[in-house]
Amino acid sequence: MLKYKAEKFGHTYQEIGRFFPSSQLCSDTLEPIPMLQNGYDSLGVRFVDCPHSQRQHDRDINAAIIY
């Protein structure tokens, strides 16, 4: 249903694997965010600083943005 609606309105639909670590990658550079890679993956952490892009990311929004 989601794919159909995306195509109907001219949006891109891309399906990724269930275990793809999107919340652990920077949405700008697709590089791993060290704070989340080193076992400190608490769901209480809502914002993370990425040393690659020099930006602060909201964890949920960052995970939703995939190129």
Residue pairs with C-beta under 8 A, 6 or more apart in sequence:
2 13
3 13
3 15
6 12
6 13
7 13
14 66
16 22
16 66
21 32
22 62
22 63
22 64
22 66
23 36
23 59
23 60
23 62
23 63
24 32
24 33
24 36
24 37
24 41
25 31
25 32
25 33
25 62
26 32
26 33
26 50
26 52
26 53
26 55
26 57
26 62
27 57
27 61
27 62
27 63
27 65
27 66
27 67
28 50
28 52
28 53
28 55
29 50
29 52
29 53
30 67
31 50
31 52
33 48
33 50
33 51
33 52
33 57
34 51
35 45
35 48
35 49
36 45
36 48
45 59
46 58
46 59
46 60
47 56
47 57
47 58
47 59
48 56
48 57
48 59
48 62
49 55
49 56
49 57
50 56
50 57
